[in-house]
Amino acid sequence: MESSLSSDTATILPHMVVSDLREPFYVLKFLNLRIGLLGISITYWISLLGFFLLTLFLAALIGLALYQTVVLTKTTNTLQAYLIGLGIVVPFWMMVWPLQFLKLVTLDNAIFRFLVGGIAPIVCAFRTIEVVSGFCPNYVTQSAKDFCFYYAMVPIVQRRNDGTPIVCENSQKLQHLLVFGGMMVITGLLQSILTPYDNMNVFGSITTQSSSWRSFERLGSWQLYANSALQAMLFQLYLGTYYEALQFAFALLTGYQSEAPMDNPLLESKSPMDFWGKRWNTMIHTVLKNGVYKPIRIRLKSSKTVAVLATFVASGLFHEWILWLVFSLGNENENNDNNSFVWYGGALVFFVWQAMLIGLELALGKTRVVQSISQRMPKPIQTFLVVCMGLPLAHFFLEPYVTKPFFSHGAMGLPMVVVLSK
């Protein structure tokens, strides 16, 4: 889908932009090439923050209703609570909100859909299950204000042992700003490198007549894993960049420090559990733990293995929901060609594979042999093995984001380097 907006209109309405209309602020001539440098769109980030705050304001209102009907009445883990939470609030976030919001506001930009329509509703949906199941922290149930702040807030507030929020000092705010700026540059540079290649396959790709993406022939191709590693790094950088922007805005607006959602998982993880439990998107990990793992493990008295599998299945399902929200919702009347058709099921397959790796670690990770090898193995080798275990099916998750206009829609928010026509 090409944008029909002029560059001036696109600057004012970045949420409707589906192609990069920026003009280079500087052109560098190198050999026979003309290389353009593109600056970031400030209105892109301001508009994104505005829409996000609108979503959080609505979340606070929903949180107030939950507080009045479930928390204040002390009816958690009852039929009434589950009817309210699972019968009304969760369906509102997962179906009513995106359908009605996209009717009121034209969100053509995939990044806006992903962040505004997806992240906050998902967090609130799982927090709703956390609340009605009775796993909400006691320190946020003492008043409606505390509860609404907890329920609606993204990212997660950093707290002391007694539950009081930690104040973000001015030096820390400046650090968030500097890290955000640095991550924008790094992310923009990597995207500038990957963008010229077909589907961001820098190392080329083996194609077959039967299936150019999910064919078994590709599993024996080193190019698949090399490309997936670079694409996964870009995805990690995107999440890290946007989360850092959110942490900076959060600190400015509330004065509090927030927990770091990403901790360099692709370059520092020591095991699958370390990757998913401590480093990759810890905000989503927390809401899944409180909204899926604990209710199944404690309320249903299931085994740890079953609870872990259910958590990863829930993660796979909401990632499938995100694909529908970002790439399909509102595009039902478009032709199902290669540019609009979305293959579903890949994210679920990928997360079930990750659950199997976690299960394997739970079963063997504490054995004497594995512990001995782990202690002697250099950390870079451990990280390399962790990434290698996830790469075989990583393209099942990454496919929609690199074959559909996702990263290209986020280009406006990044400094980019482009090769201009002669």
VENURZI-V619815 format. One record per backbone hydrogen bond with DSSP energy under -0.5 kcal/mol. CO is the residue of the C=O (numbers start at 1). NH is the residue of the N-H. E is the energy in kcal/mol with one decimal. If there is no record, write none. Layout:
co->{CO CO}
nh->{NH NH}
e->{E E}
//
This chain:
co->{6 7 8 9 13 14 15 15 19 26 28 28 30 33 33 34 34 35 36 36 37 37 38 40 41 42 43 44 45 46 47 48 49 50 51 52 53 54 55 56 57 58 59 60 61 62 63 64 65 66 66 67 70 71 75 75 78 79 80 81 82 82 83 84 84 85 88 89 90 91 91 92 95 96 97 98 99 100 101 105 106 109 110 111 112 112 113 113 114 115 118 119 120 121 122 123 124 125 126 127 128 129 130 130 131 132 137 138 143 144 145 146 147 148 149 156 158 160 164 166 167 169 170 171 172 173 174 175 176 177 178 179 180 181 182 183 184 185 186 187 188 189 190 191 192 194 197 198 200 201 205 215 216 217 218 220 221 221 222 223 224 225 226 227 228 229 230 231 232 233 234 235 236 237 238 239 240 241 242 243 244 245 246 247 248 249 250 250 250 251 255 257 261 264 264 265 271 272 273 274 274 275 275 279 279 281 282 283 284 285 286 287 288 288 289 292 293 294 294 295 295 296 303 304 305 306 307 308 309 310 311 312 313 314 315 316 317 318 319 320 321 322 323 323 324 324 328 331 335 337 337 342 345 346 347 348 349 350 351 352 353 354 355 356 357 358 359 360 361 364 367 368 369 370 371 372 373 378 378 379 380 381 382 383 384 385 386 387 388 390 391 391 393 393 394 394 395 398 398 399 399 400 401 401 404 406 406 407 408 410 411 412 416 418 418 420}
nh->{10 11 12 13 16 17 108 109 21 37 30 35 33 30 35 36 420 28 38 418 25 26 416 42 45 46 47 48 49 50 51 52 53 54 55 56 57 58 59 60 61 62 63 64 65 66 67 68 69 70 71 72 75 74 78 81 82 83 84 85 86 87 87 88 89 90 92 93 94 95 96 97 99 100 101 102 103 104 105 107 108 113 114 115 116 117 117 118 119 120 122 123 124 125 126 127 128 129 130 131 132 133 134 135 134 77 140 141 147 148 149 150 151 152 153 259 166 163 160 257 169 173 174 175 176 177 178 179 180 181 182 183 184 185 186 187 188 189 190 191 192 193 194 195 196 197 200 201 202 204 207 218 219 220 221 222 224 225 226 227 228 229 230 231 232 233 234 235 236 237 238 239 240 241 242 243 244 245 246 247 248 249 250 251 252 253 254 255 256 255 168 158 282 267 268 269 275 276 277 278 279 279 280 263 281 285 286 287 288 289 290 291 292 293 294 296 297 298 299 299 300 302 307 308 309 310 311 312 313 314 315 316 317 318 319 320 321 322 323 324 325 326 327 328 328 329 331 334 337 340 341 344 349 350 351 352 353 354 355 356 357 358 359 360 361 362 363 364 365 367 371 372 373 374 375 376 377 381 382 383 384 385 386 387 388 389 390 391 392 393 394 395 396 397 397 398 399 401 402 402 403 404 406 407 406 409 410 410 411 413 414 41 38 36 420 34}
e->{-2.6 -1.4 -1.1 -2.6 -1.7 -1.5 -1.0 -2.3 -0.7 -2.6 -0.6 -3.6 -2.6 -2.3 -0.5 -0.5 -3.6 -3.6 -0.5 -2.6 -2.4 -0.9 -1.5 -0.8 -1.2 -2.3 -2.7 -2.1 -2.3 -2.3 -2.4 -2.0 -2.6 -1.8 -1.8 -2.1 -2.2 -1.8 -2.2 -2.1 -1.5 -2.3 -2.7 -2.1 -1.8 -2.3 -2.6 -2.3 -2.0 -2.6 -1.4 -3.4 -2.2 -1.1 -0.8 -0.6 -2.3 -2.4 -2.1 -3.0 -2.2 -0.9 -0.7 -1.1 -2.3 -2.9 -1.7 -2.2 -2.4 -2.2 -1.5 -3.5 -1.8 -2.7 -2.9 -2.0 -0.6 -1.7 -2.7 -1.1 -0.8 -1.9 -2.6 -2.6 -2.5 -0.9 -0.8 -0.6 -1.3 -1.0 -2.2 -2.5 -2.7 -2.3 -2.2 -2.1 -1.9 -1.5 -2.1 -2.4 -2.6 -1.8 -0.6 -2.7 -1.2 -3.8 -1.4 -1.5 -2.2 -2.8 -2.1 -2.0 -3.1 -2.4 -1.2 -2.7 -2.7 -1.8 -2.5 -3.2 -0.7 -2.0 -2.4 -1.8 -2.4 -2.1 -2.5 -2.8 -2.6 -2.4 -2.5 -2.7 -2.1 -1.8 -2.2 -2.8 -2.7 -2.2 -2.3 -2.6 -2.1 -1.6 -2.2 -2.7 -0.6 -1.6 -2.2 -1.8 -1.3 -1.5 -0.5 -0.8 -1.1 -1.2 -1.9 -0.5 -0.7 -0.9 -2.2 -2.9 -2.4 -2.0 -1.6 -2.6 -2.8 -1.9 -2.0 -2.2 -2.5 -2.6 -2.4 -2.3 -2.8 -2.8 -2.6 -2.5 -2.1 -2.0 -2.0 -2.7 -2.2 -2.4 -2.7 -2.4 -2.0 -2.4 -2.5 -0.6 -0.5 -1.5 -2.7 -2.6 -3.1 -1.0 -1.2 -1.6 -2.5 -2.5 -2.7 -1.4 -1.0 -0.7 -2.9 -2.0 -0.6 -2.2 -2.2 -2.0 -2.3 -2.4 -2.4 -2.1 -2.2 -2.1 -2.7 -2.0 -3.0 -3.2 -0.9 -0.5 -1.6 -1.9 -2.3 -2.4 -2.5 -2.6 -2.0 -2.2 -2.4 -2.4 -2.0 -2.5 -2.5 -2.3 -1.7 -1.7 -2.1 -1.9 -1.7 -1.9 -2.5 -3.1 -2.6 -0.7 -1.3 -3.2 -2.8 -1.6 -2.0 -1.0 -2.8 -0.6 -2.3 -2.4 -2.3 -2.1 -2.0 -1.8 -2.1 -1.9 -1.8 -2.2 -2.6 -2.2 -2.1 -2.6 -1.9 -2.3 -2.8 -1.7 -2.6 -2.2 -2.3 -2.6 -2.1 -1.3 -1.6 -0.6 -1.9 -2.6 -2.2 -2.3 -2.3 -2.5 -2.2 -1.9 -1.1 -1.7 -0.7 -0.8 -1.4 -0.6 -1.1 -0.7 -0.8 -2.4 -2.0 -0.7 -1.6 -0.5 -2.1 -1.6 -0.5 -0.9 -2.0 -0.6 -0.8 -0.7 -0.7 -1.3 -2.3 -2.3 -3.0 -3.3 -0.6 -0.6}
//
